[in-house]
C-alpha cells in the first residue's frame, strides 16, 4: 500500500531521529564494550601504577570497563604510535607521559609520531616532582655547594640517568646549562641499575621522580639535595625546592596525561574529559596518587595541549644545547 505524503514525512522524521544520536555519538558512547587504555611502558613502573588506579576510577564514572594494556618499547614510542594509528572512536586511549610527549620529541631524530598533531588531548592527570640525590659521602651538603664543587673540579663528578635522552638526563643537562655545573653523564638501561651504582658510590648523583627515589632516601642510602616542585613534598618536608635552593627559574617536572587519537569527535572528548575530572576528584584516588608523589591537575584539553607544546619546545632547546640526538 502506498503511503500518503503525511505518512511518508512522519516515517522519514522518525527514522532520521533514530539515526541522529548514533551518527553523532551523543547517546551511544560509551557503548557496552571495553575501553583500552594503552600504557606505553612495562608493568610495575610509576606510569603503569598511575594508569591502573586512574583506569579503575574512570571505569566507574563511565560505567564500562577500562582495560589497561602495556605496550612497552623504544622509550614509550611503540605504544604511543599504536594509539596514534588507532581509530578515533574513544575505545583506544593513551596514558601519556612527559617522556612520550616531552623528551622523546626532543631527542629522537625519526620519532614515529607528532606529539601534538597526532593526538586529541583529554586532560593532564598528575605532575610528579623530580628529586636530585647524591651519595652519602658526597662532599657538598646543599645545591649551591654542589654547583661550586663541580665548577672547581670539572668532570670529576658524574650523574646517572635511567637512559640517554630521558627526563633525568635532560633535567640534569638543564641544571648544567642554568648553573654552569660541570658533570659527566653516565647512562643506564633503567633506573634500577642507575640507583645501584649511585648507592655504591661509583656515580655521584641522580635525578629521578620522587616515587623512584624515595625508598633510597628514606633508608639513608642516598642524601636528597633539592626537589623540582613548586612546594616541598609532604614525604620529604626537610628537602628544599630548587627555587628555595637558589634556582628560581629551574623547572623539570614529570607528568602523566590522558590522550586519544586525533580526530576524536568533540562530544566523545567532552565525555572522556568530564568523566576524568570526576574520577580525579575521588578522595581515594587522590590519596593513592599522593602516595606516589603525584599532584592532581585535571586541566582542560586546551590547557593540556599547551603543556605538551611547552614541554616539547623546552626540551628540544635543552637537547640541542647538550647535543643529544638518538635514533629511535
N, C-alpha and C positions, 0 to 999 in steps of 0.2 A: 504494500500500500504506500502510495506516495505521501510524503509529509508536506503540509502546507507551509507557507513562509514563516508563520509564527512558531510552529512546532520545530522547524529546522533551526531557527535562530536560537530557540531555547536549548536544543540539544547541543548546538555548537558552543554556546556560552558555558554550559555545564562541563563539556569536555575540556575547554580551554582553562577553566577554573581548576579542574583536577590536575592538569598538566603543569600549570604555572608554578606551584610550590616546588615540585620536583625539579623543574628546569632551573630554578634559581637557588635551590638548596636551602630554602627557608625553613622547611619542616623536616627534610629528610636527613639532615646531618646533626649529630652522628647517628647513622643507621645502626641496625643490630649487627655490627661487625667490629672486630677489634681495630684499635689504632696502634700502629707500630712506631715506637719511639726508638730511633737508632742512636746508640751511644758509640761514637767512633773510637773508643778506647777499650782496653781489656777490662774484664770484670775485676772488681775489688778496689779499683782506684777511687780517688775523690769524685771525679766526674761520674763514674758509674753509680756510686752511692747516692749522690745528689739526684741523678736521673731516676733512680728507682724509688726514692722516697717521694719525689715530686710526681712521678707517674701514678703511684698508688693513690695520692690525694686527687690528682686530676681525673682519674677514673671515677671517683665518687661524684665529682662535680658534673661530669659529662654523662654519668650513668651508663657507661660502657667500659669494656676492658681496654687498658693501655698496656701493651706488652713491650718490655724493654728488650732490644736486640743489640748485642755487641758486634760491631764490625770494625775491628781494630786494624791498624797498619798505616805506615807512612805518615806518622805523626798526626793521625786522625783524618788524613786526606781520603782514605779509601771509603770509610763510612759516610763522610761528608759528600763526596762525589755521588755516592749511591742515592742519597736523598735528593741531591740536585737533579738527578736524572729521573726521579720518581714522578708519578702523576700528581698534579697539584689538586688533590681531592680531599686533603685533610686526614688521610689514613696512613700516610708515611711522613713522619716528622723527625726533627733532629734535636738532640741535646748538644748544642754547640758550646764552644769554649773560647777563651782568649788565645788559645793555640790555633784552633781551626779557623778563627775569624779575626786574628790579630797578628800573631807572629808568623804563621805559615805563609800568608800572602807577602810577608816582608822578606822571607829568606829563600823560598823555593823559586827557582828560575822558571820552571814549567809547571806551575800549580794547575791542577785539572779543573779548578772551579774559580769563579769570581765571588769573593766573599760577600759582596753587596748585590750585584746584579742577578745572581743565580738563586736568591732566596727571598722569601716573604717573612719579615720579622713578626714575631708574636709578642714576646716580652723577654727582657733580661731577668733571670731568676735571682741570682745572688752574686755578690762580689766576695772574694776570699783574699785577704791580705797576704803578702809575702813577708818572710822573715829572714833577715841576714844573721847568720850564726857563725861562730868561729870555734876553733879547737879550745880546749880548756887551758892549754899552755900559751895561747896566742898573746903576744906582749901588750897589745893595745886593749884598753878597757872600754872604750867608747868609740863612736863613729869618727869624731874629729881626730882622735889619736890614731885610729886605723888608717885614715887617709894620709895623715902626715908621715906615718911609718912607711907606707908603701911608696910615697913620693921620695923619701930619703933612701929607700932600698928598691930601686926599680926592678920589677920582675923577680924579686926574691920570694915573694909570697904569691900564692895561687888560689884560685877559686874553682870549685867543682860545679858542674851542672848535670842535669839528668839527660842532656842531649844537646848537641850543637844546633843552634837556631831556635831552641825552645825559650820559654819565658824566662827561666832562670839565667840563661846565657845573655839574653838581650837586656834583662833588668840590671845585670852586673855591668854590661857594656854602657848602659845609660848612666850608671853610677860613676864609671870611669870617665866618661866624657863630660859629666856635670862637675866633677870634683878634681879631675886630673890624677886620680889614683892610678898607680902602676901595678897591675896584677896580671898574672898568666892565667889563661883559661885551660882547664882540664875537663874534657867532655867524657861522659859515661853513657852507657846504654841503660838508662833508667835511674830513678832516684835512689834505689836500694844500694847499688854499688858505690854511688857518689857519696852517700852518707857514710858508708863503711870506711872509705878512705879518709874522709874528713875526721871522723871519730878517732881513727888510728893515728892521725897526725901527718899523714902523707900529703894532704892538701890542707890549706889554711882555713878556708871558709866556704860557705854555700848559701845561696839564696833560693828558698823553696817556699811554697804556700804553707801557712801555719799548720793545717792538718797533718802534713807530712813531717814537719819539723818538730812539732810539739812533743812527741814521745821522747825524742833525744834530748830536748831541752829540759823537760820536767825530770828526767832521770839523771841529769847532771853530766851527760856525755858531751853536750855542746853548750856553749855560752851565747845567749842572744845579745845582739848589738842594737838593732833597730827594726821596727815593724813598718811595712809600707801600707799605712792606713790613715784615715782622717783622725781616728781616735785610737786610744790604746785598747788592746784586746782584754776582755774580761778574763781570758785564760792566762794572760801574761801582763798583769797590771803594772808591773815594775819595769817593763820594757818600753822605752820611748819610741814615739813615731819618728820617721825620718825628719819631719818638719821640726819636732822638738829637738832633734839632734843637730839641727842647723841647716837642713836642706829643705827649704820651703817649697821649691818647685819640683821636687822629685816625686814622680807618680808612676807606680808599676803595680797594677792590680790584676789578679787572676779573676775570671768570672765565668759563669755558665749562663746560657740563654736558650731560648726555645724558638726554633725556626721551622719553616715549611718551604717546599719548593716554590720557585717564582710562579706567578700566575694563579696563586690561590685566590678563589673568589672572596670578595670583601666580606660577605656575610659569614663565611666559614672562619675567616681570620678573626672577625669580631667574636664569634662563638668561642674560639680557642683562647683568645685574649681574656675575655670576661671570665671564663672558667679558670684560667690560670691565675688571675688576680684573686679570685675567691679562694682557690687552693692555697695560695701563698699567704693568705690571711689566717689560715688554720693554726691555732696555737701549738698544737703538737708538731706540725710540720716545721714551724718556725723554731721550735725547741731543738728538733733534730738537726736543722741546718746550722743553728747557732753552735751546736756541739762540734760541728765540722769547721768552725771558724767563719761561717758564712753570714753575710748580712743581706736580708731580703731586699730586692729592688722593686720588681713588679711595675716597670715603667710602660709607657705607651709604645706601640710599634715604631712610631716616628722617632721617639727618643732612643730606642734600642738601635735603630738603623744609624743614628748619629754616633752612638758609642762605637759601633763597628767601623764606621768611616774614620773616626778619630784615631782608633787604635791602629788600624792598618797604616794610616799615614804616619803616625808617630814611630811605629816600629820599623817601617821602611827607612825612615831617616836614620834611625839608630843602626840598622843593619848595613846601610850604605857607608856610614861613617866608620863602622868597625870592619868593613869589607867581609861581611858574612853573606855567602851565597851558596845554596845547596841544590843538588839535583834531587828531584822527587822520585 
